[in-house]
Amino acid sequence: MSNVTQSPARTRIESLLDANSFVEIGAKVAARSTDFNLSGKAAPSDGVITGYGVIDSNLVYVYSQDASVLNGTVGEMHAKKIVNLYKMAMKMGAPVIGLVDCAGIRLEEAADALNGFGEIFMAQVDASGVVPQITGVFGNCGGGMAMIPALTDFTFMEEKKAKLFVNAPNTLAGNHESVCDTASAKFQSEEAGLVDGTGTEAEVIAQIRALVSILPANNEEDLSACDCTDDLNRACPDLAACKEDPALLLPRISDGQVFVEVKADYAKDIVTGFIRMNGATVGAVANRNELYDAEGNVAEKFNGVLSARGANKAAAFVNFCDAFSIPVVTFTNVKGYKATTCAEKTMAKAVAKMIFAFANATTPKVNVITGEAMGSAYLTMNSKSIGADLVYAWADAKVGMMDAKAAAKILYANEGAAVIKEKTAEYDALQNSVEAAARRGYIDTIIEAEDTRKYVIGALEMLYTKREYRPDKKHGTV
């Protein structure tokens, strides 16, 4: 029987919310089914605690599954409590946070429980793009339950005890948990890309709180802005040294060094996350060429290429930002696409989704070219041609069709080394320079790296009242 004072489900809610702010809803709800001796089993709150509270004074709605009650299984009334919470959140325009610890569908309730799952799915779909949805997985989340975090915007997972799966690892042909634990936080964050952050239970709670604090409450009213005490014109003299790893660059240009990264362990060639500029929340998408460890050493190299996973990661992030009218700033430093047999299977479709996401987004869009911007890979990164409102470029950046030496070898294939060297320099000056791109209007302003913060803030202030109308259609199909 659940003990309210010791329930992990209630403890998680109290850890997540501001002190003494939680108000429970539906505490007396109980299962209606009496089949299979269910009426003889104690089921306080039908295995899920629901209610509302605040995080840094921001209203949120929370449900937390209680694994000590019927293993936290989802039954008819359990599902109705969650659906009711979603309806309230939609009316009030506030985020929904689910704290999951569930053995799946309640077998004793069969069709009623199955219908309850469907009603939760429907509520999530209705809420998508209206209020932010966040899931924290602290125990089991398997089978149909795995669709619930997949339907939310952000998912976090406890690194040791939590399990997230559609099919358990041991049921997969040729696999066993000891070989590849496909239900683990490591797999779901690094390989599946479903999980945005992992850690201890306390760290997961802290990550959710940080995310809620920087997100808009809903798609119509932005309550995420705060007063900016940082200098809007602050120079960032060491910014040029950070261009290869934007995880170092982004905090430096953000108000007070604020940077909330999402999906940090997945598709590391692309960095996505939220920063603050003049007090407002801004979504950032950036190419990464090098990943540095805690000691400042290069841990991984990505050679200036975009992966299919990276493109999918960027596309999903841009779609979220656009749904909530969060401005998007890209930092472009890319030369081409990842060239492997595995990547080739999904590359074109993934990149197409990324192009569609940027081109389709009507939120303010700014692009900063920090290094090389070559070929069609550059076009995918929020270029002027697919809808960027303003494009800046650092003075030493390069914009062009391809590497100058490679181009010279193609154009002058039968010439000697001296001619190739001469034509390489000529091609670099005429076709790959930011000056050449600026003369053609593809770049609006050439800036010094250290001035990036003030230029981006100025651009976003100018774009604050942006309105953009598109052809009348139901929706795109990419």
KEMAR-188235 format. One line per 5 residues: their letters; for each residue x, y, z of N, C-alpha, C. Coordinates in steps of 0.05 Angstrom, whole numbers. Example, Ala and Ser with C-alpha at 12.3 -4.5 7.8 and 13.67 -1.06 7.14 Angstrom:
// KEMAR-188235
AS> 264 -114 156 246 -90 156 264 -66 156  257 -45 142 273 -21 143 258 1 157
// end
This chain:
// KEMAR-188235
MSNVT> 17 -24 0 0 0 0 18 25 0  10 45 -15 26 69 -18 26 85 8  49 93 16 52 111 39 58 139 28  40 158 32 42 184 20 68 198 27  76 195 52 100 209 61 126 198 50
QSPAR> 125 172 40 149 160 30 148 153 0  125 159 -12 122 153 -41 143 166 -58  159 151 -73 178 164 -92 164 183 -111  139 176 -119 125 192 -138 120 220 -127  112 221 -101 107 247 -89 133 262 -83
TRIES> 153 247 -75 179 259 -70 190 273 -94  186 260 -117 196 272 -143 182 298 -149  156 298 -144 141 323 -149 151 345 -131  154 339 -105 164 359 -86 192 369 -93  209 351 -103 236 359 -111 235 377 -136
LLDAN> 216 371 -154 214 386 -179 203 414 -176  183 417 -159 169 442 -157 180 460 -135  174 486 -137 182 504 -115 169 495 -89  183 500 -67 174 490 -41 145 497 -35  130 478 -26 102 481 -17 83 492 -38
SFVEI> 90 488 -64 72 499 -85 54 478 -97  58 452 -91 42 432 -104 13 430 -93  -6 429 -111 -34 425 -104 -44 401 -119  -52 380 -104 -60 355 -117 -89 357 -127  -93 344 -150 -120 342 -162 -127 312 -165
GAKVA> -151 305 -157 -160 277 -161 -148 257 -142  -142 265 -118 -129 247 -99 -147 223 -92  -173 226 -93 -192 205 -85 -200 187 -109  -191 192 -132 -199 176 -155 -190 147 -152  -207 129 -158 -201 100 -155 -211 85 -180
ARSTD> -200 61 -184 -208 45 -207 -237 36 -204  -250 35 -227 -278 26 -227 -280 -4 -231  -260 -16 -244 -261 -44 -251 -259 -61 -226  -274 -83 -226 -273 -103 -204 -264 -130 -213  -257 -133 -239 -250 -159 -250 -223 -168 -238
FNLSG> -220 -195 -237 -195 -207 -228 -187 -198 -200  -207 -195 -183 -203 -187 -155 -190 -160 -152  -193 -143 -172 -181 -116 -171 -192 -100 -148  -217 -104 -141 -229 -88 -120 -216 -94 -93  -203 -116 -90 -190 -123 -65 -162 -113 -63
KAAPS> -153 -100 -83 -125 -89 -83 -126 -59 -78  -111 -50 -58 -110 -22 -51 -96 -7 -74  -109 15 -83 -98 30 -105 -102 60 -101  -88 71 -81 -91 100 -76 -84 117 -101  -102 136 -107 -98 154 -130 -96 139 -156
DGVIT> -103 113 -156 -102 96 -179 -74 95 -192  -54 99 -175 -26 96 -184 -14 119 -197  -27 143 -197 -14 167 -209 -23 191 -193  -4 207 -185 -9 232 -170 -9 255 -191  -31 271 -191 -33 292 -211 -39 319 -196
GYGVI> -30 340 -208 -35 367 -196 -19 388 -210  -17 411 -196 -3 434 -208 14 448 -186  33 464 -196 50 479 -178 67 498 -195  89 508 -184 105 527 -198 134 519 -198  148 526 -219 177 524 -221 188 552 -227
DSNLV> 204 562 -209 213 590 -211 190 609 -217  168 604 -203 143 620 -205 128 616 -231  136 597 -247 121 590 -272 102 567 -267  76 571 -274 56 550 -270 62 525 -287  61 502 -276 64 477 -290 44 456 -280
YVYSQ> 37 437 -297 20 415 -289 37 390 -289  34 373 -268 51 350 -264 35 325 -258  44 303 -271 34 277 -262 58 259 -256  56 243 -235 78 226 -226 67 198 -220  76 178 -234 66 151 -231 79 138 -206
DASVL> 62 124 -192 71 111 -166 74 81 -171  99 72 -173 104 44 -178 97 26 -155  92 38 -131 85 22 -108 55 15 -108  40 26 -127 11 21 -130 6 6 -156  1 -19 -155 -4 -36 -179 18 -32 -199
NGTVG> 42 -29 -190 66 -26 -207 65 -1 -224  48 18 -217 45 43 -233 31 38 -259  18 16 -263 5 9 -289 -17 29 -296  -21 32 -322 -41 51 -332 -68 36 -335  -88 45 -319 -115 35 -322 -133 57 -332
EMHAK> -159 51 -332 -178 71 -342 -177 97 -328  -179 97 -301 -180 122 -286 -153 135 -283  -132 119 -283 -105 129 -284 -102 147 -309  -110 136 -331 -108 151 -357 -125 176 -356  -150 174 -345 -168 197 -345 -156 219 -328
KIVNL> -142 213 -307 -129 234 -291 -108 249 -307  -93 235 -323 -72 247 -339 -85 264 -361  -106 253 -374 -120 268 -395 -132 293 -384  -144 292 -360 -156 315 -347 -135 336 -342  -112 327 -334 -90 346 -329 -82 361 -354
YKMAM> -81 346 -377 -75 359 -402 -96 380 -410  -121 373 -405 -143 392 -412 -140 418 -396  -133 415 -370 -129 439 -354 -105 455 -363  -83 441 -370 -59 455 -379 -64 470 -405  -80 459 -423 -87 472 -448 -104 497 -443
KMGAP> -123 495 -424 -139 519 -417 -122 541 -405  -104 534 -388 -88 554 -374 -63 563 -389  -55 547 -409 -31 553 -424 -6 549 -408  -3 525 -397 21 519 -381 32 492 -388  59 488 -384 71 462 -391 61 439 -376
VIGLV> 63 415 -388 57 390 -375 82 374 -371  87 364 -347 110 349 -340 101 321 -330  110 300 -343 104 273 -334 128 260 -322  125 249 -298 147 235 -284 139 205 -285  153 190 -302 144 163 -309 158 141 -294
DCAGI> 143 122 -283 153 98 -270 130 78 -272  129 62 -293 105 48 -300 111 21 -312  96 0 -304 99 -27 -315 83 -31 -340  70 -10 -350 55 -12 -375 25 -12 -371  11 -26 -388 -18 -27 -387 -27 -46 -365
RLEEA> -50 -39 -352 -61 -55 -330 -77 -78 -342  -67 -102 -340 -79 -125 -353 -107 -131 -343  -112 -125 -317 -139 -131 -306 -161 -114 -319  -153 -91 -331 -173 -73 -342 -174 -75 -372  -156 -89 -384 -157 -97 -413 -165 -74 -431
ADALN> -189 -76 -444 -197 -57 -464 -200 -28 -453  -209 -26 -427 -212 0 -415 -185 14 -412  -165 -2 -404 -138 8 -401 -126 16 -428  -131 -2 -448 -121 4 -475 -133 30 -486  -159 33 -482 -172 58 -491 -160 82 -476
GFGEI> -154 78 -451 -141 100 -436 -115 109 -447  -99 89 -456 -73 96 -470 -79 114 -494  -99 106 -510 -106 121 -534 -114 149 -527  -129 152 -506 -138 179 -498 -115 197 -489  -95 184 -476 -71 200 -469 -56 209 -495
FMAQV> -53 190 -514 -40 197 -539 -55 221 -552  -81 220 -553 -97 241 -565 -93 268 -551  -92 267 -525 -88 292 -510 -60 303 -516  -40 286 -518 -13 295 -524 -12 308 -552  -25 296 -571 -26 307 -598 -39 334 -599
DASGV> -62 336 -585 -76 362 -584 -58 384 -571  -43 376 -551 -26 396 -537 0 402 -551  7 386 -571 33 390 -585 33 417 -599  53 433 -594 54 459 -606 38 480 -592  23 473 -571 7 492 -556 20 497 -529
VPQIT> 27 476 -514 42 479 -489 66 460 -490  88 467 -478 111 449 -478 104 424 -462  114 401 -471 110 376 -457 138 363 -451  141 356 -426 167 345 -417 163 319 -402  180 299 -406 178 274 -392 204 268 -378
GVFGN> 202 259 -353 224 248 -338 219 219 -333  238 201 -342 234 172 -338 252 164 -315  240 152 -294 255 145 -270 254 115 -264  237 100 -278 235 71 -274 229 59 -301  210 40 -302 203 27 -327 185 45 -344
CGGGM> 190 44 -370 173 58 -389 174 41 -415  158 20 -416 160 1 -438 134 -3 -453  137 -15 -477 114 -21 -494 101 4 -504  74 5 -502 59 28 -510 66 53 -494  75 49 -469 82 72 -453 105 88 -465
AMIPA> 122 74 -480 145 88 -493 137 109 -512  112 107 -522 103 128 -541 98 155 -527  92 153 -501 86 178 -486 110 197 -486  134 189 -478 157 207 -480 163 215 -509  158 196 -528 164 203 -556 145 224 -566
LTDFT> 122 226 -555 103 247 -564 107 274 -550  124 274 -530 130 299 -516 153 314 -530  158 338 -522 179 354 -534 207 348 -524  209 342 -499 235 336 -486 232 313 -467  253 296 -466 253 273 -448 279 271 -434
FMEEK> 278 266 -408 301 262 -391 299 235 -378  322 223 -371 322 196 -362 343 191 -340  335 178 -319 353 171 -297 373 150 -308  398 153 -303 419 139 -318 423 109 -310  413 101 -286 419 73 -278 394 55 -276
KAKLF> 372 65 -264 349 49 -259 328 50 -281  327 72 -295 306 76 -315 309 58 -339  287 50 -351 286 33 -374 265 44 -394  273 49 -418 255 59 -439 257 42 -464  235 29 -471 236 11 -494 208 6 -505
VNAPN> 207 -1 -531 183 -11 -543 183 -42 -540  205 -54 -548 209 -83 -544 233 -86 -525  231 -102 -504 252 -106 -485 277 -117 -499  301 -110 -490 326 -119 -503 327 -149 -508  318 -165 -489 321 -194 -492 301 -206 -512
TLAGN> 282 -190 -521 263 -200 -541 271 -195 -569  293 -180 -572 303 -173 -599 320 -196 -610  314 -204 -634 329 -227 -646 359 -221 -646  374 -240 -636 403 -237 -636 414 -219 -615  398 -209 -597 407 -190 -577 401 -200 -549
HESVC> 415 -189 -531 411 -194 -502 420 -169 -487  408 -164 -465 414 -140 -450 443 -137 -444  457 -159 -440 486 -158 -434 502 -150 -459  491 -155 -482 504 -147 -507 499 -118 -514  473 -111 -515 466 -83 -521 440 -77 -506
DTASA> 442 -62 -485 418 -55 -469 404 -32 -483  386 -39 -502 372 -19 -517 352 -3 -501  347 -12 -476 328 3 -459 342 23 -441  369 24 -442 384 40 -423 384 70 -431  390 86 -411 392 115 -416 414 121 -436
KFQSE> 436 106 -435 458 111 -453 449 105 -482  436 83 -487 427 77 -514 407 97 -524  387 103 -508 366 121 -516 375 150 -521  396 158 -507 407 185 -511 428 186 -533  445 166 -536 467 167 -555 460 155 -582
EAGLV> 443 134 -582 437 120 -607 409 126 -618  389 124 -600 362 129 -609 356 159 -612  368 176 -596 364 204 -597 337 213 -586  324 195 -571 298 202 -559 301 219 -533  324 214 -520 328 227 -493 346 251 -495
DGTGT> 337 273 -483 352 298 -484 374 301 -463  370 288 -441 390 290 -419 387 267 -400  410 259 -388 410 237 -369 425 246 -344  423 229 -323 437 235 -298 425 221 -275  433 228 -251 421 218 -227 392 230 -225
EAEVI> 376 219 -207 349 229 -205 349 259 -198  367 268 -181 369 296 -174 378 313 -198  397 302 -214 406 317 -237 384 319 -259  369 298 -262 346 299 -281 326 320 -272  319 320 -247 301 341 -237 312 369 -242
AQIRA> 337 372 -237 350 399 -242 349 407 -271  353 387 -289 352 393 -318 324 401 -327  304 388 -316 276 395 -323 270 423 -313  278 429 -289 273 456 -277 287 478 -295  312 472 -303 326 492 -319 312 496 -346
LVSIL> 302 474 -358 289 476 -384 263 492 -381  246 485 -361 221 500 -357 226 529 -353  247 536 -339 253 564 -333 259 581 -358  268 567 -380 276 583 -403 255 580 -426  236 562 -423 216 558 -444 192 577 -441
PANNE> 179 584 -464 153 598 -462 132 580 -449  112 592 -436 92 576 -423 73 563 -443  69 576 -466 51 566 -487 58 579 -513  42 574 -534 48 584 -560 38 612 -566  24 624 -547 13 651 -551 24 672 -532
EDLSA> 31 663 -508 41 682 -488 68 675 -479  88 691 -485 116 685 -478 122 696 -450  123 679 -431 129 687 -403 158 681 -396  174 672 -416 201 664 -410 221 687 -409  213 710 -419 232 733 -420 237 743 -392
CDCTD> 260 754 -387 267 765 -361 284 790 -365  288 805 -344 305 829 -346 334 821 -352  346 836 -369 374 830 -376 393 849 -361  411 838 -345 430 854 -331 457 854 -344  460 838 -365 485 836 -380 487 859 -400
DLNRA> 511 867 -406 516 888 -426 508 879 -454  489 893 -466 480 885 -493 502 887 -514  520 905 -510 542 910 -529 568 896 -520  566 878 -501 590 865 -491 605 850 -513  631 856 -515 648 842 -534 657 815 -522
CPDLA> 661 796 -540 670 769 -532 697 764 -545  719 774 -534 745 773 -548 755 745 -554  746 724 -539 757 697 -544 738 680 -561  718 693 -574 698 678 -588 709 663 -613  728 675 -627 739 663 -651 752 636 -645
ACKED> 763 633 -621 776 608 -613 756 586 -607  730 593 -606 710 573 -599 693 564 -623  700 573 -647 683 567 -670 680 537 -676  701 521 -669 699 493 -676 680 478 -657  677 488 -632 659 475 -613 639 495 -602
PALLL> 615 497 -615 595 517 -606 585 514 -578  589 490 -566 582 487 -538 598 506 -520  621 514 -530 637 534 -516 630 563 -525  622 565 -550 615 592 -561 589 603 -550  568 586 -550 541 595 -543 539 608 -515
PRISD> 550 595 -494 548 608 -468 561 636 -467  582 640 -483 597 665 -483 581 688 -494  562 683 -512 547 705 -524 520 708 -509  513 689 -492 487 689 -479 488 707 -454  465 718 -447 463 734 -422 471 717 -399
GQVFV> 490 726 -384 499 712 -359 508 684 -364  518 678 -388 529 651 -395 508 629 -394  482 636 -396 461 616 -396 460 600 -421  461 573 -419 460 556 -442 447 529 -433  424 523 -443 411 497 -437 412 480 -462
EVKAD> 430 461 -463 433 444 -486 414 421 -486  403 413 -509 385 390 -511 398 370 -530  393 344 -524 404 322 -540 435 324 -543  448 331 -521 477 335 -522 492 310 -530  482 286 -523 496 262 -529 490 249 -556
YAKDI> 472 262 -570 463 250 -596 472 268 -619  482 256 -641 490 271 -665 506 296 -657  530 291 -646 546 312 -635 557 331 -655  554 325 -681 563 344 -702 545 369 -703  522 367 -691 503 390 -689 498 395 -659
VTGFI> 500 421 -652 493 429 -624 467 444 -625  448 436 -607 422 450 -605 418 457 -576  405 480 -572 400 488 -544 388 516 -543  383 525 -518 371 551 -514 391 570 -500  391 595 -509 407 616 -496 389 639 -491
RMNGA> 399 659 -477 384 684 -472 398 707 -486  383 723 -500 394 747 -513 376 771 -505  387 790 -491 371 813 -481 347 803 -465  350 782 -450 329 772 -433 310 753 -446  311 750 -472 292 733 -486 304 706 -493
TVGAV> 287 685 -494 297 658 -501 301 657 -531  324 645 -539 331 642 -567 341 613 -571  331 600 -593 341 574 -600 366 576 -617  386 559 -611 411 560 -625 416 533 -638  425 533 -664 433 509 -679 460 515 -690
ANRNE> 479 497 -686 506 503 -694 521 478 -703  537 481 -724 555 459 -733 578 456 -713  585 432 -707 609 427 -690 629 411 -706  654 421 -706 676 407 -719 694 392 -699  695 402 -674 711 389 -653 696 390 -627
LYDAE> 699 368 -612 687 366 -585 710 365 -565  709 384 -546 730 385 -526 721 373 -500  739 359 -486 733 347 -460 737 368 -438  733 359 -413 734 377 -390 762 389 -386  783 375 -396 810 385 -394 818 403 -417
GNVAE> 800 408 -436 806 425 -459 819 411 -482  820 385 -481 832 369 -503 810 361 -524  818 358 -548 800 349 -569 793 320 -565  767 315 -559 758 287 -554 747 274 -579  735 290 -597 724 279 -622 727 300 -644
KFNGV> 730 291 -669 731 308 -692 709 301 -711  697 320 -724 674 315 -742 680 325 -771  703 337 -775 713 343 -802 695 361 -819  679 377 -805 663 396 -820 640 385 -836  631 360 -829 609 348 -844 584 346 -828
LSARG> 562 345 -842 535 343 -829 526 314 -832  517 302 -810 507 275 -810 477 274 -813  466 251 -821 437 248 -823 424 252 -796  436 241 -776 426 244 -749 426 273 -740  448 287 -747 449 316 -741 428 332 -754
ANKAA> 422 325 -779 401 339 -794 374 335 -782  368 310 -774 343 304 -761 340 318 -734  362 319 -719 363 332 -693 357 362 -697  370 375 -716 366 403 -721 337 409 -730  327 392 -748 300 396 -758 279 395 -736
AFVNF> 281 376 -718 262 373 -696 263 397 -678  288 407 -673 291 430 -655 280 455 -667  285 459 -693 274 483 -706 244 483 -707  232 459 -712 203 457 -711 191 464 -684  205 456 -663 195 463 -636 197 494 -632
CDAFS> 219 505 -639 223 534 -636 202 550 -652  197 541 -676 177 555 -693 149 553 -681  142 530 -670 116 526 -659 111 545 -636  132 552 -621 129 570 -598 141 598 -603  145 604 -628 154 631 -637 181 639 -623
IPVVT> 198 619 -619 224 624 -607 243 631 -630  256 654 -631 275 660 -652 297 639 -654  306 635 -679 328 615 -683 352 629 -694  375 623 -682 401 634 -692 419 610 -698  429 609 -722 447 587 -730 476 598 -732
FTNVK> 494 579 -726 523 585 -728 534 565 -748  541 574 -772 547 556 -794 577 553 -797  585 528 -798 613 520 -803 613 492 -814  607 489 -840 603 463 -851 614 462 -880  625 439 -887 637 436 -914 622 415 -931
GYKAT> 607 397 -919 594 377 -935 578 358 -918  573 334 -929 557 314 -915 574 289 -908  567 276 -886 581 252 -878 579 231 -900  601 220 -907 602 201 -929 608 172 -919  587 158 -912 589 130 -905 565 116 -917
TCAEK> 567 90 -920 545 74 -931 521 76 -913  525 75 -887 503 76 -868 489 104 -870  505 125 -871 494 152 -872 478 156 -898  488 145 -919 476 149 -945 447 138 -947  441 119 -930 414 107 -930 393 128 -923
TMAKA> 399 146 -906 379 165 -895 387 195 -899  410 200 -912 421 227 -913 402 246 -928  394 239 -952 378 257 -968 352 265 -955  338 245 -944 313 251 -930 317 267 -905  337 261 -890 343 276 -865 349 305 -871
VAKMI> 366 310 -891 373 337 -899 349 352 -910  332 337 -925 308 350 -936 290 359 -913  288 343 -892 272 352 -868 284 376 -855  310 378 -854 323 401 -843 318 426 -860  321 423 -886 315 446 -904 286 455 -900
FAFAN> 268 436 -900 239 442 -897 234 457 -870  247 447 -849 243 460 -823 251 489 -823  275 495 -833 284 522 -834 267 539 -853  262 529 -877 247 544 -897 218 549 -888  207 530 -874 179 531 -866 175 549 -842
ATTPK> 196 552 -825 193 567 -800 189 597 -806  170 609 -792 164 637 -796 174 654 -772  185 640 -752 197 655 -730 222 670 -739  231 691 -725 255 705 -733 279 686 -736  294 689 -758 317 672 -764 341 688 -771
VNVIT> 363 683 -757 388 697 -761 410 675 -765  428 680 -784 450 661 -789 476 676 -786  495 663 -772 522 674 -768 541 653 -780  555 661 -801 575 643 -813 602 647 -798  610 626 -784 634 629 -767 659 618 -780
GEAMG> 656 599 -798 679 586 -811 674 582 -840  675 557 -849 670 551 -877 640 545 -881  630 555 -903 602 549 -911 602 541 -940  604 515 -944 609 505 -971 586 489 -983  580 493 -1008 561 477 -1023 533 476 -1012
SAYLT> 519 455 -1019 491 454 -1010 488 449 -981  510 439 -968 509 436 -939 506 463 -925  519 483 -937 515 510 -926 486 520 -930  474 514 -952 447 523 -957 428 512 -937  433 487 -927 414 475 -908 415 489 -881
MNSKS> 436 503 -875 440 515 -848 428 543 -847  402 546 -854 389 572 -851 401 594 -867  408 588 -892 420 607 -910 399 628 -919  407 649 -931 389 670 -942 370 658 -962  379 639 -978 362 628 -999 339 611 -989
IGADL> 341 601 -964 318 586 -954 304 600 -931  308 627 -930 291 643 -913 304 657 -889  330 656 -886 342 671 -863 336 701 -867  328 714 -845 322 743 -846 347 759 -848  367 752 -833 393 766 -834 415 746 -833
VYAWA> 436 750 -849 460 733 -848 485 750 -843  499 742 -822 524 755 -816 547 735 -821  571 745 -825 594 728 -830 618 740 -816  633 723 -802 658 732 -791 677 739 -814  695 758 -809 713 769 -830 730 748 -843
DAKVG> 738 727 -828 755 706 -840 740 681 -849  714 683 -851 697 661 -860 700 657 -890  691 634 -899 691 628 -928 664 617 -937  654 628 -959 628 620 -969 632 613 -998  624 589 -1007 627 582 -1035 617 555 -1042
MMDAK> 622 547 -1067 612 522 -1077 628 498 -1066  655 501 -1065 671 480 -1056 699 490 -1049  716 473 -1038 743 480 -1032 757 490 -1057  771 513 -1054 783 526 -1077 803 509 -1092  820 493 -1078 840 476 -1091 826 454 -1107
AAAKI> 805 442 -1095 790 421 -1109 777 433 -1134  766 457 -1132 754 470 -1155 774 476 -1177  797 485 -1169 818 491 -1189 828 466 -1204  829 444 -1190 838 419 -1202 817 409 -1222  792 415 -1217 771 407 -1236 771 426 -1260
LYANE> 773 452 -1255 771 472 -1277 796 471 -1295  819 464 -1283 844 464 -1298 858 436 -1294  843 416 -1302 852 389 -1297 878 382 -1311  883 394 -1334 907 387 -1350 931 406 -1345  929 423 -1326 950 443 -1320 969 432 -1298
GAAVI> 992 445 -1297 1012 438 -1277 1006 449 -1250  1025 443 -1231 1021 451 -1203 1021 481 -1200  1038 495 -1216 1040 524 -1213 1013 538 -1221  1001 528 -1243 975 539 -1251 953 533 -1231  954 509 -1221 934 501 -1201 936 519 -1176
KEKTA> 960 524 -1168 964 541 -1145 954 569 -1150  960 580 -1173 951 607 -1181 921 608 -1182  908 589 -1195 879 589 -1198 865 583 -1172  878 568 -1154 866 564 -1127 863 590 -1113  884 606 -1113 883 632 -1100 862 650 -1113
EYDAL> 861 649 -1140 842 665 -1154 813 657 -1148  808 631 -1148 781 621 -1142 773 628 -1113  793 626 -1095 787 632 -1067 778 661 -1064  792 679 -1079 786 708 -1077 759 715 -1090  754 703 -1113 731 710 -1129 705 696 -1120
QNSVE> 708 671 -1111 684 655 -1106 680 646 -1077  701 644 -1061 698 633 -1034 701 654 -1012  704 679 -1019 708 700 -999 681 711 -989  680 720 -964 655 732 -954 650 758 -969  671 771 -978 667 796 -993 651 791 -1019
AAARR> 658 769 -1033 644 762 -1057 615 755 -1051  610 741 -1030 582 734 -1022 566 758 -1014  580 777 -1000 567 801 -992 560 819 -1016  577 820 -1036 571 836 -1060 546 826 -1074  541 800 -1072 518 789 -1085 493 789 -1067
GYIDT> 495 799 -1043 473 801 -1025 467 776 -1009  484 756 -1010 479 731 -995 487 734 -966  503 754 -960 511 761 -933 504 791 -929  491 797 -906 482 824 -901 505 841 -890  520 830 -871 541 846 -858 564 828 -850
IIEAE> 588 837 -855 613 823 -847 621 835 -820  624 818 -800 629 828 -772 654 815 -761  664 827 -740 686 815 -725 674 795 -705  688 773 -701 677 752 -684 669 763 -656  685 780 -645 680 789 -618 655 807 -616
DTRKY> 645 816 -638 621 833 -638 595 817 -643  597 791 -644 574 774 -651 550 780 -633  554 781 -607 532 784 -588 515 809 -595  528 832 -598 513 856 -602 498 857 -629  510 845 -649 497 844 -675 473 826 -675
VIGAL> 475 803 -662 452 784 -661 430 796 -644  436 809 -622 416 822 -605 402 844 -621  417 860 -636 406 881 -652 387 870 -673  395 848 -686 378 835 -706 352 825 -695  354 812 -672 330 801 -659 311 823 -650
EMLYT> 322 845 -641 305 867 -633 290 878 -657  304 881 -680 291 890 -704 270 871 -714  274 845 -711 256 825 -721 233 818 -701  232 832 -679 212 825 -658 184 825 -669  177 843 -687 150 846 -697 146 832 -724
KREYR> 164 814 -730 163 800 -756 136 786 -761  125 790 -784 101 775 -793 106 764 -821  101 739 -825 107 727 -851 83 709 -859  74 712 -884 51 697 -893 60 678 -915  49 654 -915 57 634 -934 32 625 -950
PDKKH> 37 610 -972 14 600 -988 -6 585 -970  -31 588 -977 -52 575 -962 -52 546 -968  -47 530 -947 -47 500 -950 -52 488 -923  -59 463 -923 -64 450 -897 -38 445 -882  -19 432 -895 8 429 -884 26 418 -905
GTV> 52 420 -901 71 408 -920 73 378 -916  87 365 -934 87 336 -933 116 324 -930  135 341 -925 163 331 -923 167 318 -895
// end
